[in-house]
Amino acid sequence: MRSTLAGPRVLLRRLREVMAEPINAQERLDKIVVLIAANVVAEVCSVYILRADGMLELYATEGLNRDAVHKTSLKVGEGLVGLIAADARPLNLPNAQAHPAFAYRPETGEEAYNSFLGVPILRAGRTLGVLVVQNQSHRTYFEDEVEALQTTAMVIAEMVAAGELEAIVQQGTKLDLSRPMHFKGVALSDGVGLGHVVLHEPRVVVTNLIAEDSGVELSRLERAINRLRLSLDDLLSSGEMAQHGEHREVLEAYRMFAHDRGWIRKIEEAINNGLTAEAAVEKVQSDTRARMMRQTDPYLRERLHDLDDLAHRLIRELMGRQHGPLSESLPQDAVIVARNMGAAELLDYGRDRIRGIALEEGGPTSHVTIVARALGIAAVGLADNLVSLAETGDPVIVDGESGEIHLRPAPDVENAYAEKVRFRARRQAQYRRLRNAPSITRDSVDLSLQLNAGLLVDLPAVTESGASGVGLFRTELQFMVASSFPRMSEQMAYYEQVLDAADGRPVTFRTLDIGGDKVLPYLRAIQEENPAMGWRAIRFGLDRPAVLRTQLRALLRAAAGRELRIMFPMVSHVAEFHQAKAMVQRELQHLRRHGHKTPERLHLGVMIEVPSLLYQLDELYDAVDFASIGSNDLFQFFNAIDRGNTRVAERFDTLCVPFLRALRQIVERAGAHDTPVAVCGEIAGQPLHAMALAALGYRTLSMSASSLGPVKAMVRGLDVGRLSERLLPRLETPAALEDPRALLKAFAAENDVPL
């Protein structure tokens, strides 16, 4: 049977026309699948795009049920499509349904199709999705048809990388290309750097993919290869190049690959199929990288780096680009990302713009590390595969204390590190003097000021700031930065480190609060209309008891012989707390039965975040050892205001009278039951709001590290009794005529309370 393909070059010309049309991303994808189906004479052509949660979502189809678009998805490794994504190589089958990996999706209507050809959508060796064609007849697709699909996949990969598909991403999901990634390397230079990626050897973006004349492109390739070979020969013969050593071995490897006919022949074949010379080099290297990344042999992995560098050099030769950094175009918050670099190269950059350095290689004694330390630049090395996964402009965090790199960090991680940076920057003499001073008001009322934390990076601030403890430790951040679900032993070791760092101060651990805007990349995301009010926090934990019990066991073992405080989030009924408490008791019994030491003191509490608890306060305080108010969620649920919605942002005033009345009710009932209650939401860290909370009766406030100094200064200047006498009666008046914010500001001004 002959190929039904009209010809790769004809297909590419038509693709170029589609890419030039002024249409949206969905229309473009729809046209692409129609074009491919017609060109290959296939009944079906479908595009699946990889999401950040590891699911391959159907983004476009010709031949299957179009109602299934954006509704059908498969896990990586599931079905034939998932198998292609996992292996990053084509799959060509005459009878797909006989394959053991075949997975039927009834909503797509694909049961009638037998032959199957699928290719991965690759960019820099990274799988972004899968492109598939199917036919009813039993047939094996020809090599030129495979090549045509791979070329089309390359075009789709550039659409994904350019962000074109972001406009049609379904609510609550993200594409895998924007997925947060965490690298554990080696700390080289102290400090924390937040900024945006600048690739030291910028990866040239190939935008001209489709050739006008293959003969011209082959000639361009030949000339560029000759220039590349000459440049390598010149380097090797240079008097400045040592005759022996690692640098020479690397260049010898480059020269060997540059003369490899097999590598060059593959590039020529891609050109003959209609690609430009630079697009052909990128395609061949992406295919090679995807194949070699599955290798475990360190020698082969090292050769992959050599091939990457050589391919990048060849693309620059083809496009007339110079090697080396583009120092003049650095952003103000540059984080230099490189495989490796020399000390002189680092000094070429403007120091005032560099926030950090992230290297795939590099060591504690390398010259670049010594220079980075001297300049006070945070640096991390041995971050494997970072260069190929980072894109210029990506947000990135370099933690030179722990040796971690967070690429495209989740908002919570970014916020935690931003607080760390702010705290370091704002360590002014005024607040240093207050570090060991008691947080006692002018009228001798003692307030406990604690920290909110979620990463080990936060914990040195407990000692540095003089905080009395950690009022909220967000345990989910460990899960969010991990690439897979942390084992019990990993969780236990982590919690032990937290308790050790607290050095005897109390730490309140909030159990896993995921869901809503906190998605774990290795768990399937659940589509919900209102995720903030959906399957999250304690609801997830009670429905997935194995997850919650594992965390509870890790906490109990980590706190052996010490005090342990556990707080359950998003409780809406007291019965939920009793269920969670019963789990704790079962885990305690299990540990004792097996001879494990348990905590010396155990306190169990809840987060008050759901307004329904305001009508269960007496039952709640009888059941718990303590409570803490999550003011962020409580306020948005109390007022039906999405705090992330800019349209209603001006209504987000946590000093409104109804909310202050609710807060007063919570602390009054707690006092009647002698149950400690704290505030750990954002309002506790704002001096004006903290002043109001103290007047309402709160004596424990938890906040970010950068807020503790200003709040302590306010507390030490406040007569809380006088403020309570002025504020509380106004809250009880029927009309509540006076604006509480104005009243608080006036009181502070009259009494010299620092805000």
C-alpha positions in Angstrom: 0.0 0.0 0.0 1.4 3.4 -1.0 1.5 6.5 1.3 -1.5 8.7 1.0 0.5 11.7 1.9 0.4 14.6 -0.6 4.0 15.4 0.5 5.6 17.0 3.6 6.5 20.2 1.7 2.9 20.7 0.5 1.6 20.1 4.0 4.1 22.6 5.5 3.1 25.3 3.0 -0.5 24.8 4.0 0.5 24.9 7.7 2.3 28.1 7.1 -0.9 29.6 5.7 -2.9 28.5 8.8 -0.3 29.9 11.2 -0.4 33.3 9.4 -4.2 33.6 9.7 -5.5 36.1 12.2 -7.6 33.6 14.2 -7.6 32.5 17.9 -5.8 29.4 19.2 -8.8 27.1 19.2 -9.6 27.9 15.6 -6.0 27.4 14.6 -5.8 24.0 16.3 -9.1 23.0 14.7 -7.8 24.0 11.3 -4.6 22.1 11.9 -6.3 18.8 12.7 -8.6 19.2 9.6 -5.6 19.9 7.4 -3.6 16.8 8.8 -6.6 14.5 8.5 -7.1 15.6 4.8 -3.4 15.4 4.0 -2.8 11.9 5.5 -6.3 10.8 4.4 -7.2 9.8 7.9 -10.6 9.6 9.4 -9.3 11.0 12.7 -6.7 13.6 13.8 -6.5 14.7 17.4 -4.3 17.0 19.5 -3.7 16.3 23.2 -1.9 18.8 25.4 -0.2 18.0 28.7 -1.5 19.8 31.7 0.5 20.7 34.9 -1.4 18.0 36.8 0.0 15.3 34.5 -3.2 14.8 32.4 -3.3 14.9 28.6 -6.3 16.9 27.7 -8.0 16.6 24.2 -7.6 20.1 22.7 -8.8 19.6 19.2 -10.1 16.7 17.0 -11.3 16.0 13.5 -13.3 12.7 13.3 -14.0 12.1 17.0 -16.9 13.6 18.9 -16.0 17.3 19.2 -18.1 17.6 22.4 -15.2 15.6 24.0 -12.8 18.5 23.4 -11.5 19.9 26.8 -13.6 17.2 28.5 -11.6 14.0 27.8 -8.2 13.4 29.4 -5.7 10.6 30.1 -2.9 10.3 32.6 0.7 10.2 31.3 1.3 6.5 30.8 -2.4 5.7 30.4 -3.7 4.4 27.0 -1.8 4.7 23.8 -1.7 8.5 24.0 -0.3 8.4 27.5 2.2 5.8 26.5 3.6 8.1 23.7 3.8 11.0 26.2 5.7 8.8 28.7 8.1 7.3 26.2 8.5 10.5 24.1 8.5 8.4 20.8 6.1 7.7 18.0 3.7 4.7 18.1 2.6 3.2 14.7 0.0 0.4 15.0 -2.2 -1.3 12.3 -4.6 -2.6 15.0 -4.6 -0.3 18.0 -7.4 -2.0 19.9 -5.2 -5.1 20.2 -2.4 -3.2 22.0 -2.4 -3.9 25.7 -2.2 -0.2 26.5 -5.3 0.7 24.5 -7.8 2.7 26.7 -11.3 3.3 25.4 -13.0 6.6 26.1 -16.7 6.2 25.3 -17.3 10.0 25.0 -14.9 10.2 22.0 -16.6 7.6 19.8 -13.2 6.1 18.7 -14.2 2.5 18.9 -14.6 2.2 15.1 -10.9 3.0 14.3 -8.2 0.4 14.1 -4.9 1.9 12.7 -3.2 4.4 14.9 -0.2 6.8 14.6 0.8 9.0 17.4 3.8 11.3 17.8 4.9 13.3 20.9 4.8 17.1 20.7 8.3 17.9 21.8 10.3 21.0 22.6 13.9 20.8 23.8 13.2 17.1 24.5 10.3 17.9 26.8 6.9 16.4 26.0 4.2 19.0 25.7 1.4 16.8 24.2 0.6 14.2 21.6 -0.6 14.4 18.0 -2.6 11.4 16.7 -4.2 10.2 13.5 -6.5 7.1 13.1 -8.2 5.1 10.4 -10.8 2.4 10.2 -8.7 0.3 8.0 -5.8 -1.9 9.3 -2.7 -0.2 8.0 0.8 0.8 9.0 1.6 4.4 8.4 4.6 5.2 6.1 7.8 7.0 7.2 6.9 10.2 5.4 3.6 10.3 7.2 5.4 9.9 10.6 7.7 12.7 9.5 4.8 14.9 8.5 3.2 14.4 11.9 6.4 15.1 13.8 6.9 18.3 11.8 3.3 19.4 12.6 3.9 18.5 16.3 6.9 20.9 16.2 4.6 23.7 15.0 2.1 23.0 17.8 5.0 22.9 20.3 5.9 26.5 19.3 2.3 27.5 19.8 2.4 26.1 23.3 5.8 27.7 24.1 4.7 31.1 22.8 1.8 31.0 25.2 -0.9 31.0 22.5 -2.9 28.2 24.1 -3.1 30.0 27.5 -6.2 31.8 26.1 -8.1 28.5 25.9 -6.9 26.8 29.0 -9.9 25.7 31.1 -10.5 27.3 34.4 -8.6 25.7 37.3 -6.0 24.1 35.0 -2.5 25.0 33.8 -0.4 23.8 30.9 2.6 21.6 31.8 5.0 24.1 30.3 4.0 26.6 33.1 4.2 23.9 35.8 6.2 24.9 38.9 9.4 22.8 39.2 11.7 22.2 42.1 15.4 21.4 41.9 17.5 20.2 44.8 21.1 21.2 44.2 24.0 22.3 46.3 24.2 25.6 48.1 27.2 27.6 46.8 26.6 31.2 48.0 24.4 32.3 50.8 21.3 34.4 50.1 17.9 34.2 48.5 17.4 35.5 45.0 13.9 36.2 43.4 13.8 37.2 39.8 13.5 36.0 36.2 15.5 33.6 34.2 18.3 34.9 32.0 19.9 32.0 30.1 23.7 32.5 30.1 23.8 30.9 26.6 20.5 32.1 25.4 18.5 29.5 23.5 17.8 31.0 20.1 14.1 30.8 19.5 13.5 29.4 16.0 10.4 31.2 14.5 11.0 30.5 10.8 10.1 26.8 10.7 8.9 26.2 7.1 11.3 26.4 4.2 10.7 28.1 0.8 13.4 26.2 -1.0 15.0 23.0 0.5 18.1 23.4 -1.8 18.8 26.8 -0.3 18.4 25.4 3.2 20.8 22.5 2.5 23.4 25.0 1.3 22.9 27.1 4.4 23.4 24.0 6.6 26.6 23.0 4.8 28.1 26.5 5.2 27.2 26.7 8.8 28.6 23.2 9.6 31.9 24.2 7.9 32.1 27.4 9.9 31.3 25.5 13.1 34.0 22.9 12.4 36.6 25.6 11.6 35.8 27.5 14.8 36.3 24.3 16.8 39.6 23.5 15.0 40.8 27.1 15.7 40.0 26.7 19.4 41.8 23.4 19.6 44.9 24.7 17.9 44.9 27.9 19.8 48.0 28.5 21.9 45.8 29.6 24.8 44.2 26.1 24.9 46.0 23.7 27.1 47.1 20.5 25.4 45.4 18.4 28.0 42.6 18.7 30.5 38.8 18.7 30.7 38.2 21.7 28.4 40.1 20.1 25.6 38.2 16.8 26.0 34.9 18.7 25.8 36.0 20.4 22.6 37.3 17.2 21.1 33.8 15.7 21.8 32.2 18.6 20.0 34.5 18.2 17.0 33.7 14.4 16.9 29.9 15.2 16.8 30.3 18.0 14.3 31.8 15.4 11.9 29.2 12.7 12.6 27.5 11.9 9.3 24.6 10.2 11.0 23.7 13.4 12.9 24.0 15.6 9.8 22.0 13.1 7.6 19.1 13.4 10.0 19.2 17.1 9.8 19.3 16.9 6.0 16.3 14.6 5.9 14.3 17.1 8.0 15.2 19.8 5.6 14.1 17.7 2.6 10.8 17.3 4.3 10.3 21.1 4.2 11.9 22.5 7.4 14.3 25.4 7.5 17.9 24.5 8.4 17.6 25.9 11.9 14.2 24.2 12.5 15.7 20.9 11.3 18.6 21.2 13.8 16.1 21.9 16.6 13.9 19.0 15.6 16.7 16.5 15.4 18.1 17.7 18.7 14.7 17.6 20.4 14.2 14.0 19.3 17.7 13.0 20.4 17.2 14.7 23.8 13.9 13.0 24.4 15.5 9.6 23.6 18.6 10.2 25.7 16.9 11.6 28.7 15.5 8.1 29.3 19.1 6.8 29.7 20.5 6.2 33.2 24.1 5.9 32.1 25.9 9.1 33.4 28.3 9.0 30.4 25.4 9.1 27.9 23.7 11.9 29.9 26.9 13.9 29.7 27.1 13.4 25.9 23.5 14.8 25.8 24.9 18.0 27.2 27.6 18.0 24.5 25.0 17.5 21.8 22.8 20.3 23.2 25.7 22.7 23.2 26.7 21.8 19.7 23.2 22.1 18.3 22.8 25.5 19.9 26.1 26.6 18.4 25.0 25.4 15.0 21.7 27.2 15.2 23.5 30.4 16.1 25.8 30.0 13.1 22.7 29.6 10.9 20.9 32.6 12.4 24.0 34.8 12.6 23.8 35.2 16.3 26.8 35.7 18.6 27.7 33.5 21.5 27.7 34.7 25.0 25.4 36.7 27.3 23.3 39.6 26.3 24.3 41.8 29.3 22.9 45.0 27.9 19.3 43.6 27.9 19.3 42.2 31.4 16.1 42.7 33.5 16.4 44.4 36.8 16.0 41.1 38.7 18.1 38.7 36.6 18.8 35.2 37.8 21.6 33.8 35.6 20.9 30.2 34.6 23.7 28.2 33.0 25.3 24.8 32.6 28.4 26.4 33.9 30.2 29.7 33.6 33.6 31.3 34.4 34.2 34.0 37.0 35.1 36.5 34.3 31.8 35.8 32.5 29.9 36.5 35.8 31.7 39.8 36.1 30.6 40.8 32.6 27.1 41.1 33.9 26.0 44.2 35.8 26.1 43.3 39.5 23.2 45.6 40.4 20.8 43.6 38.2 21.8 40.0 39.3 19.7 38.4 42.1 21.0 34.9 41.8 22.9 32.3 39.9 21.7 28.7 39.1 24.1 26.2 37.6 23.8 22.6 36.4 27.4 22.1 37.3 29.6 24.3 39.5 31.0 23.4 42.9 31.7 25.2 46.3 35.3 25.9 45.4 34.9 26.9 41.7 36.0 30.4 40.7 32.5 31.5 39.9 31.3 30.5 43.3 34.1 32.4 45.0 33.2 35.5 43.0 29.5 35.1 43.7 30.2 35.0 47.4 32.4 38.0 47.2 29.6 39.9 45.4 26.9 38.7 47.8 25.0 36.9 45.1 22.9 33.8 46.0 24.1 30.8 44.1 23.1 27.1 43.7 24.8 24.4 41.7 24.3 20.8 40.6 20.7 21.4 39.5 20.4 18.7 36.9 18.7 19.4 33.6 17.8 23.0 34.7 18.9 24.7 31.5 16.7 22.7 29.2 13.6 23.2 31.4 14.0 26.9 32.0 12.8 29.6 29.5 14.1 33.1 29.4 11.7 35.3 31.5 10.5 32.4 33.7 10.0 33.4 37.4 12.6 31.7 39.5 13.8 31.6 43.1 17.4 30.6 44.1 17.9 29.6 47.7 21.6 29.8 48.5 20.9 28.6 52.0 19.2 25.3 51.3 20.5 24.7 47.8 17.0 24.7 46.3 15.8 26.3 43.0 12.1 26.9 42.4 11.3 27.4 38.7 8.0 29.0 38.0 7.1 28.8 41.7 3.6 28.5 43.0 2.2 31.7 44.6 2.5 30.3 48.1 6.1 29.4 47.6 6.8 32.8 46.0 5.1 34.6 48.8 7.0 32.7 51.5 10.3 33.6 49.9 9.2 37.2 49.2 8.6 37.5 53.0 12.1 36.1 53.6 13.7 38.7 51.3 11.6 41.5 52.8 12.6 40.5 56.3 16.3 40.4 55.4 16.0 43.8 53.7 14.0 45.4 56.5 16.2 44.3 59.4 16.6 47.9 60.5 18.3 49.0 63.7 14.9 50.0 65.2 13.6 46.5 65.0 16.8 44.9 66.0 16.7 46.7 69.2 13.2 45.4 69.8 14.1 41.8 69.1 14.5 40.8 72.7 12.1 43.4 74.1 8.8 42.0 75.5 5.6 42.7 73.5 3.8 44.3 76.3 1.4 47.3 75.9 1.7 50.5 77.9 -1.0 49.3 80.3 0.9 46.0 80.9 -1.1 43.7 78.6 1.1 40.9 77.3 0.6 39.9 73.6 2.2 36.8 72.1 3.6 37.6 68.6 4.3 34.6 66.5 5.3 33.8 62.9 3.5 32.3 60.0 5.8 29.8 58.1 5.7 27.0 55.6 9.2 26.3 54.6 12.5 25.7 56.4 13.7 28.9 54.9 11.2 30.8 57.2 12.4 29.3 60.4 15.7 31.2 61.1 13.4 34.3 61.4 11.9 32.8 64.6 15.1 33.5 66.4 16.2 36.5 64.5 12.8 38.3 65.0 12.3 37.4 68.6 9.0 35.7 67.9 7.5 33.6 70.7 6.7 30.7 68.3 5.2 29.6 65.0 1.5 30.3 65.1 0.8 28.7 61.7 3.1 26.2 59.9 1.6 25.5 56.4 2.5 21.9 55.9 1.2 21.8 52.3 4.2 23.8 51.0 6.4 20.7 51.4 4.0 18.8 49.3 3.7 21.6 46.7 7.5 21.8 46.0 8.0 18.0 45.9 7.9 16.1 42.6 6.0 13.2 44.1 3.9 12.6 47.2 6.3 12.8 50.3 6.7 9.5 52.1 5.9 9.3 55.8 9.7 9.1 56.6 10.3 12.3 54.5 7.5 14.1 56.3 8.7 13.0 59.7 12.3 14.2 59.0 10.9 17.5 57.8 8.8 18.1 60.8 11.7 17.2 63.1 13.8 19.9 61.4 11.0 22.4 61.9 10.7 21.6 65.7 14.5 21.7 66.0 14.7 25.0 64.3 12.0 26.4 66.6 14.4 25.6 69.5 11.7 24.9 72.1 9.2 27.5 71.0 5.7 26.3 70.2 4.9 25.4 66.6 1.3 25.0 65.4 1.2 22.6 62.4 -1.8 23.0 60.1 -2.6 19.8 58.4 -2.6 19.5 54.6 -4.6 22.3 53.1 -4.8 21.6 49.4 -7.5 22.2 46.9 -8.8 25.6 45.7 -5.8 27.4 44.4 -3.3 24.9 45.9 -2.9 22.1 43.4 -0.3 19.3 43.8 1.3 18.6 40.4 1.2 14.8 41.0 -2.5 14.6 42.0 -5.2 14.9 39.4 -6.9 18.3 39.6 -10.6 18.2 40.2 -12.7 20.5 38.1 -14.9 22.6 40.4 -17.1 25.6 39.8 -16.1 27.2 43.2 -12.8 25.5 44.2 -12.3 27.7 47.3 -15.5 26.3 48.7 -15.0 22.8 47.3 -13.1 19.6 48.0 -10.2 20.9 50.0 -8.4 20.9 53.3 -10.1 18.8 56.0 -12.7 17.6 53.5 -10.0 16.1 51.4 -8.3 14.7 54.4 -11.4 12.9 55.8 -12.3 11.6 52.3 -8.7 10.4 51.8 -7.9 9.1 55.3 -4.7 7.4 54.2 -3.2 10.8 53.3 -4.3 12.4 56.6 -3.3 9.5 58.8 0.2 9.3 57.2 0.7 13.0 58.0 -0.6 12.6 61.5 1.7 9.7 62.1 4.6 11.6 60.8 3.8 14.6 63.1 3.3 12.4 66.2 6.6 10.6 65.6 8.5 13.8 64.8 7.4 15.4 68.1 8.3 12.4 70.3 8.9 13.6 73.8 8.1 17.2 72.9 5.0 19.4 72.7 2.9 19.1 69.5 0.2 21.4 68.3 -2.0 20.2 65.3 -4.6 22.4 63.7 -7.2 21.3 61.2 -8.2 23.7 58.4 -11.5 24.5 56.8 -13.7 22.9 59.5 -17.3 23.8 59.0 -18.9 21.4 61.5 -17.7 20.3 64.9 -18.3 16.7 63.9 -15.4 17.1 61.4 -13.1 17.9 64.2 -14.2 14.9 66.2 -13.5 12.6 63.1 -10.1 14.1 62.8 -9.4 13.8 66.5 -10.4 10.1 66.4 -7.8 9.6 63.6 -5.2 11.1 65.9 -6.2 8.8 68.8 -5.9 5.8 66.5 -2.4 6.8 65.4 -1.4 7.4 69.0 -2.6 3.9 69.9 -0.7 2.4 66.9 2.6 4.1 67.9 2.3 3.1 71.5 1.4 -0.5 70.5 4.6 -0.7 68.5 6.8 0.9 71.2 7.3 4.3 69.6 7.7 7.4 71.9 4.8 9.9 71.6 4.6 13.6 72.2 4.8 14.7 75.8 2.0 17.2 75.3 -0.6 17.2 72.5 -2.9 20.0 71.7 -5.6 19.8 68.9 -7.3 22.8 67.4 -9.1 24.1 64.4 -9.0 27.0 62.0 -12.0 29.2 62.2 -12.5 30.0 58.5 -16.1 29.0 57.8 -18.9 31.3 59.1 -21.0 28.2 60.1 -18.7 27.8 63.1 -19.9 31.1 64.5 -23.1 29.3 65.4 -21.3 26.3 67.0 -18.8 28.2 69.1 -19.8 26.7 72.5 -19.7 23.2 71.1 -16.4 23.9 69.4 -14.7 25.4 72.4 -15.8 22.4 74.6 -14.1 20.1 72.1 -10.9 21.8 71.1 -7.7 22.7 73.0 -7.3 25.9 71.0 -8.5 27.8 67.9 -7.0 30.1 65.4 -8.8 32.5 63.0 -7.9 32.3 59.3 -9.0 35.8 58.6 -8.4 35.6 54.8 -10.9 32.9 54.1 -13.3 33.8 56.9 -13.7 37.3 55.6 -14.3 36.3 52.0 -16.9 33.7 53.0 -18.4 36.1 55.5 -18.9 38.8 52.9 -19.2 36.6 49.8 -16.2 38.5 48.3 -13.5 36.7 46.3 -10.3 38.3 47.6 -8.6 37.6 44.3 -11.2 39.3 42.2 -10.1 42.8 41.2 -13.6 43.9 40.5 -14.5 43.7 44.2 -11.1 44.5 45.6 -12.3 47.9 46.9 -14.8 46.0 49.1 -12.2 43.9 50.8 -12.0 45.9 54.1 -11.4 43.7 57.0 -12.1 46.6 59.4 -15.7 46.7 58.5 -18.1 46.7 61.4 -19.9 43.4 60.8 -16.6 41.5 60.5 -15.2 43.2 63.7 -18.5 42.2 65.5 -18.0 38.6 64.4 -14.3 38.6 65.6 -15.5 40.0 68.9 -18.1 37.3 69.3 -15.4 34.6 68.6 -13.0 35.9 71.3 -15.7 36.5 73.8 -17.1 32.9 73.7 -13.5 31.6 73.8 -13.0 33.6 77.0 -16.1 32.1 78.5 -14.8 28.6 77.9 -11.2 29.5 78.8 -10.1 28.3 75.3 -7.1 30.1 73.7 -7.9 31.7 70.4 -5.4 33.4 68.1 -5.4 35.2 64.7 -3.1 33.9 62.0 -4.5 35.5 58.9 -3.0 38.5 57.1 -4.7 41.1 59.2 -2.6 40.1 62.2 0.5 41.5 60.4 -0.8 44.9 59.7 -0.2 47.3 62.7 -3.6 49.1 62.3 -5.5 45.8 62.1 -3.4 44.3 64.9 -4.3 47.2 67.1 -8.0 46.5 66.5 -7.6 42.8 67.3 -5.9 43.7 70.6 -8.8 46.0 71.4 -11.3 43.2 70.6 -9.5 40.9 73.1 -7.0 38.9 71.1 -3.7 38.2 72.9 -2.0 35.9 70.3 -1.2 37.1 66.8 0.7 35.3 64.1 2.2 37.0 61.1 5.0 37.1 58.5 8.5 37.7 59.7 8.7 41.2 58.1 5.6 42.3 60.0 6.7 41.3 63.5 8.9 44.4 64.1 6.4 47.0 63.1 3.6 45.2 65.0 5.8 44.9 68.1 6.6 48.6 67.9 2.9 49.3 67.8 2.1 47.1 70.7 4.7 48.7 72.9 3.2 52.1 72.2 -0.5 51.1 72.7 -2.8 51.5 75.7 -5.1 48.7 74.8 -7.5 49.3 77.6 -8.2 52.9 76.5 -8.6 51.8 72.9 -11.1 49.1 73.9 -13.2 51.6 75.9 -13.4 53.7 72.7 -13.9 51.0 70.1 -16.1 48.4 71.6 -19.1 50.7 72.4 -19.1 52.0 68.9 -19.4 48.5 67.5 -22.6 48.0 69.6 -24.4 51.1 68.3 -27.3 50.2 65.9 -26.0 52.4 63.1 -22.3 52.1 63.8 -21.9 55.5 62.4 -18.2 56.0 62.8 -15.8 54.3 60.5 -13.6 52.0 62.6 -10.6 52.6 60.4 -10.9 56.4 61.0 -11.4 55.9 64.7 -8.3 53.7 64.9 -6.1 56.1 63.0 -7.3 59.0 65.1 -6.5 57.1 68.3 -3.0 56.2 67.1 -2.3 59.8 66.1 -3.6 61.2 69.5 -1.6 58.7 71.6 1.6 58.5 69.5 1.1 54.8 68.6 3.6 54.0 65.8 1.9 52.5 62.7 
